[in-house]
Amino acid sequence: MKPAIFTKPASLAILLSAFIAPQVSALTLEDIAKRLDALETQNQQLLKENASLRQSIAISNQKSDAAVAASEAIADSASGIKKLANWADKTALGGYGELHYNNLSGKGGASDKDEVDFHRFVLFFGHEFNDNIRFFSELELEHSISGDGKNGEVELEQAFIDFDLNENHTARAGLFLLPVGIINETHEPPTFYGTERNPIEKNIVPATWWAAGAGAHGQLGAGFSYDAYVHSGLAVPSSFKIRSGRQKVSKAKANDLAATGRLKYTGIPGLELAISAQYQQNMGQGLVAGLDDG
């Protein structure tokens, strides 16, 4: 009975072999070639799709780079605008004008005065560089028009830099108004009565009076403040008219420099007291006899 055990597996193997053989033999070389061609076609298609995908990725990267560059440009532009805005916030522009009308009847031999005059047109420009350094300037056109044979002048009356040494003391250098009198430093129209400035602060104190130099100003406490400068001096002519001695820092003679100081008290509301002193060894700059003493 043992031989019968191996009969069924052997028969199964023979049948399986007979089934597979026709399938294998059915694939001819032509079929294999067709299948290879199909695989080649699919491979080429995949290569094309891969190339297209690579191109899309490259374009996407370019767009991404362009977007990043645009964002950076916008950020830089925004930063520039912010810096410009900060600069503008620290910059001051201003000015004023004086249009005069005089209708005066002369007495005691004085002539009548009937006149319209745009006496002054003034522009201010200032800038705060940081918490400690500031710049201020004032440009003025007098009598509406300037030039040879004209009544007016274009004058740079102020152009200085202030540097805070501490909370109470500030150094100053450049072209500035001298601390003498009241009107000389604050000569805008609302600070004096009348159409014209008073004779005292026009002839005795030659307002507006400015010079080039350096010095300091600040607070001393208890209502006291000070100003002290060394600067270009007067060049008073032989007529001894102080006002005519202003050089206005226009190729100013500097044989003898001057020193000006002021002590001011404002400790009581509504009260302002000050004393100013100026010293110059030779007010004629050595050019006029009789003006050798300061």
C-alpha positions in Angstrom: 0.0 0.0 0.0 3.0 2.4 0.4 3.5 3.0 -3.4 0.0 4.5 -3.5 1.0 7.3 -1.2 3.2 9.0 -3.9 0.8 8.6 -6.7 -1.3 11.8 -6.2 1.6 14.3 -5.7 3.3 13.0 -8.8 0.2 13.4 -10.8 -0.3 16.9 -9.5 3.2 17.9 -10.5 2.7 16.5 -14.0 -0.6 18.4 -14.4 1.0 21.7 -13.2 3.9 21.4 -15.5 1.6 20.8 -18.4 -0.4 23.9 -17.5 2.5 26.3 -17.2 4.4 25.1 -20.3 1.8 26.3 -22.8 1.7 29.8 -21.1 5.5 30.2 -21.3 5.7 29.0 -24.8 2.9 31.4 -25.8 5.2 34.5 -25.3 7.0 34.9 -28.5 10.0 37.2 -29.2 7.7 39.6 -30.9 5.5 39.8 -27.7 8.6 40.4 -25.6 9.8 43.2 -27.9 6.4 44.8 -27.8 6.4 44.7 -24.1 9.9 46.2 -24.0 8.7 49.0 -26.4 5.8 49.7 -24.1 8.1 49.8 -21.1 10.4 52.2 -23.1 7.4 54.4 -24.0 6.3 54.5 -20.4 9.9 55.2 -19.3 10.1 58.1 -21.8 6.8 59.4 -20.6 8.0 59.3 -17.0 11.2 61.0 -18.0 9.2 63.8 -19.7 6.9 64.1 -16.6 10.0 64.2 -14.4 11.6 66.9 -16.5 8.3 68.9 -16.5 8.1 68.4 -12.7 11.7 69.6 -12.3 11.0 72.7 -14.5 7.9 73.4 -12.4 10.0 73.1 -9.2 12.6 75.4 -10.7 10.0 78.0 -11.7 8.4 77.7 -8.3 11.8 78.3 -6.7 12.4 81.3 -8.9 9.0 82.7 -7.9 9.8 82.0 -4.3 13.2 83.7 -4.6 11.5 86.6 -6.4 8.9 86.8 -3.6 11.7 86.8 -0.9 13.6 89.5 -2.8 10.4 91.5 -3.1 9.7 91.1 0.6 13.2 92.2 1.4 12.9 95.1 -0.9 9.6 96.1 0.8 11.2 95.7 4.2 14.2 97.8 3.1 11.8 100.4 1.7 9.7 100.4 4.9 12.9 100.8 6.9 13.9 103.7 4.7 10.5 105.3 5.0 10.7 104.8 8.8 14.1 106.4 8.9 12.8 109.2 6.8 9.8 109.6 9.0 12.1 109.6 12.1 14.3 112.2 10.4 11.2 114.3 9.6 10.0 114.1 13.2 13.2 115.5 14.4 13.3 118.3 11.8 11.7 121.7 12.3 10.8 124.3 9.6 9.3 127.7 10.3 9.5 131.3 9.6 7.7 134.7 9.7 7.3 137.9 7.8 6.9 141.6 8.5 4.9 143.8 6.2 5.1 147.4 7.4 2.9 150.4 6.7 4.1 153.8 7.9 2.0 157.0 7.6 3.9 159.6 9.7 3.8 163.4 9.6 7.2 164.8 10.3 7.7 167.5 13.0 10.5 169.8 13.8 11.9 169.7 10.3 11.6 165.9 10.0 10.2 164.7 6.7 6.9 162.8 6.4 7.1 159.0 6.0 4.5 157.3 3.8 5.7 153.9 3.0 4.9 150.2 2.5 7.7 147.8 3.0 8.0 144.0 3.3 10.7 144.5 5.8 11.6 140.9 6.6 10.9 137.4 5.3 12.6 134.8 7.6 13.0 131.0 7.3 14.0 128.7 10.1 15.5 125.3 9.8 16.4 123.0 12.7 17.2 119.4 13.2 17.8 117.2 16.3 20.5 114.7 15.5 20.1 112.9 18.8 19.1 113.6 22.4 22.3 115.8 22.9 23.1 117.4 19.5 20.9 120.0 17.7 21.2 122.3 14.8 19.4 125.6 14.2 19.6 128.2 11.4 17.8 131.4 10.3 17.9 132.9 6.8 16.5 136.3 6.2 15.5 138.5 3.2 15.2 142.2 4.0 13.1 144.7 2.1 11.8 142.2 -0.4 14.6 142.3 -3.0 18.4 142.3 -2.8 21.2 143.1 -5.2 23.4 145.9 -6.4 21.6 149.2 -5.9 18.6 147.5 -4.2 17.4 148.2 -0.7 17.4 144.7 0.6 19.8 142.0 1.7 19.9 138.3 2.0 21.5 137.4 5.4 22.3 134.2 7.3 21.7 135.3 10.8 22.0 132.0 12.6 23.6 128.7 11.9 24.9 126.9 15.0 25.1 123.5 16.8 24.2 123.0 20.4 25.8 120.1 22.3 24.4 119.2 25.7 27.2 118.6 28.1 24.7 117.5 30.8 21.2 118.4 31.9 22.2 122.0 32.9 25.0 123.0 30.5 25.2 123.2 26.7 28.1 124.1 24.4 27.4 126.1 21.3 29.4 126.8 18.2 28.7 128.5 14.9 26.9 131.7 14.0 24.5 132.9 16.6 22.8 136.0 18.2 24.7 137.6 21.0 23.0 137.6 24.4 22.6 141.4 24.8 19.3 143.1 25.4 15.9 141.5 25.0 15.0 142.1 21.3 18.3 140.9 19.9 17.6 137.2 20.6 13.8 137.4 20.4 13.1 139.9 17.6 10.0 138.5 16.1 7.2 141.1 15.7 5.1 140.0 18.6 7.9 140.7 21.1 8.0 144.5 20.7 5.5 147.3 20.5 5.0 149.4 17.4 5.8 148.8 13.7 9.5 149.5 14.0 11.9 148.4 16.7 12.7 150.9 19.4 15.8 153.2 18.9 17.7 151.9 22.0 17.8 148.3 20.7 18.6 149.6 17.2 21.3 152.1 17.7 22.8 151.5 21.2 22.3 147.7 21.1 22.7 147.1 17.3 20.0 144.5 17.0 19.9 142.3 15.2 23.5 141.6 16.2 25.2 138.2 15.5 28.7 136.8 15.4 30.6 133.6 14.8 32.2 131.9 17.8 31.9 129.3 20.5 30.9 129.1 24.2 28.3 127.7 26.5 25.0 128.5 28.2 23.0 126.9 30.9 21.3 126.9 34.3 23.0 127.7 37.6 20.0 127.0 39.8 17.8 129.3 42.0 16.4 131.0 38.8 19.8 132.0 37.5 21.2 131.2 34.0 24.3 132.2 32.1 25.7 132.7 28.6 29.4 133.1 27.8 31.0 133.2 24.4 34.1 134.2 22.5 33.3 135.4 19.0 34.1 137.7 16.1 34.0 141.4 17.1 32.9 144.7 15.9 34.7 146.9 13.4 33.4 150.3 14.4 34.2 153.0 11.9 35.5 156.5 12.6 31.9 157.8 13.0 31.7 155.7 16.2 28.4 154.3 15.2 28.2 150.9 16.9 25.5 149.7 14.5 27.8 150.3 11.5 30.4 148.2 13.2 28.5 144.9 12.7 30.5 142.7 10.4 27.7 140.0 10.0 30.4 137.3 9.6 31.0 138.3 6.0 34.8 138.2 5.6 34.8 139.7 9.1 38.1 141.2 10.3 39.3 139.2 13.2 42.4 141.1 14.5 40.6 141.4 17.8 38.1 138.9 19.0 35.4 139.8 21.5 33.9 138.1 24.6 30.3 138.5 25.7 28.6 137.2 28.8 25.2 137.4 30.5 23.8 136.6 33.8 20.0 136.3 33.9 17.5 135.8 36.7 13.9 134.5 36.2 13.3 133.1 39.6 10.0 135.1 40.1 7.1 134.5 37.7 6.7 137.5 35.4 10.1 139.0 36.3 13.2 138.8 34.1 16.4 140.6 35.1 19.7 140.3 33.2 23.1 142.0 32.9 25.3 141.6 29.8 28.9 142.6 29.3 31.0 142.6 26.3 34.8 143.2 26.0 36.8 143.8 22.9 40.4 145.2 23.0 40.1 147.2 19.9 36.5 147.9 18.6 37.9 149.3 15.3 40.0 146.1 14.6 43.1 148.3 14.7 42.0 150.3 11.7 40.6 153.4 13.4 42.6 155.7 15.7 41.1 156.4 19.0 39.4 153.0 19.4 42.3 151.2 20.9 40.6 150.6 24.3 37.9 148.0 24.7 
